[in-house]
Amino acid sequence: MKPFDDFLNSLSEKDLSEIIEKANEASNSIAQKSPDLPTRIGNQTTIASYQISIGLLKKYHEWISQEN
């Protein structure tokens, strides 16, 4: 199995920027639908964490599936 650190080192600034941009877009979208500040902050944190996790998982899946 490939070392996980190799995956982390394979991530480019562009990869991370794209993942974070999608998380920010989702976070901003959910903020408009949240009725009050505590709910908004909680929802934004949750959706940003989810989007970043999914983005990294997708990149990992692509990376681990590559043949050396």
C-alpha positions as CSV (number, residue, x, y, z in Angstrom):
1,M,0.0,0.0,0.0
2,K,1.2,3.5,-0.8
3,P,2.2,5.7,2.2
4,F,-0.4,8.2,3.2
5,D,2.3,10.9,3.4
6,D,2.9,10.5,-0.3
7,F,-0.7,11.4,-0.9
8,L,-0.5,14.5,1.3
9,N,2.6,15.5,-0.6
10,S,0.9,15.0,-3.9
11,L,-1.7,17.7,-3.2
12,S,-1.0,20.9,-5.0
13,E,-2.0,24.4,-4.0
14,K,-4.5,24.3,-6.8
15,D,-6.1,21.1,-5.5
16,L,-6.5,22.5,-2.0
17,S,-7.8,25.9,-3.4
18,E,-10.4,24.1,-5.4
19,I,-11.5,22.0,-2.5
20,I,-11.7,25.0,-0.2
21,E,-13.5,27.1,-2.8
22,K,-16.3,24.5,-3.1
23,A,-16.5,24.4,0.7
24,N,-16.8,28.2,0.9
25,E,-19.5,28.2,-1.8
26,A,-21.5,25.6,0.1
27,S,-21.0,27.4,3.4
28,N,-22.2,30.7,2.0
29,S,-25.2,29.0,0.4
30,I,-26.3,27.4,3.7
31,A,-25.7,30.7,5.6
32,Q,-28.5,32.4,3.6
33,K,-30.9,29.7,4.7
34,S,-30.0,29.8,8.4
35,P,-32.4,31.8,10.6
36,D,-30.1,32.9,13.4
37,L,-26.4,33.4,14.1
38,P,-25.7,30.3,16.2
39,T,-27.5,28.1,13.7
40,R,-25.7,29.8,10.8
41,I,-22.3,29.3,12.3
42,G,-23.0,25.7,13.2
43,N,-24.4,24.9,9.7
44,Q,-21.5,26.7,8.0
45,T,-18.9,24.8,10.0
46,T,-20.6,21.5,9.4
47,I,-21.0,21.9,5.6
48,A,-17.5,23.3,5.2
49,S,-16.0,20.3,7.1
50,Y,-18.2,17.9,5.0
51,Q,-17.2,19.5,1.7
52,I,-13.5,19.5,2.6
53,S,-13.6,15.9,3.7
54,I,-15.4,14.7,0.6
55,G,-13.0,16.7,-1.6
56,L,-10.0,15.2,0.0
57,L,-11.5,11.7,-0.1
58,K,-12.1,12.1,-3.8
59,K,-8.5,13.1,-4.4
60,Y,-7.3,10.2,-2.2
61,H,-9.5,7.7,-4.2
62,E,-8.0,9.0,-7.5
63,W,-4.5,8.9,-6.1
64,I,-4.7,5.4,-4.6
65,S,-6.2,4.1,-7.8
66,Q,-3.3,5.3,-9.9
67,E,-0.8,2.7,-10.9
68,N,2.9,3.4,-10.2
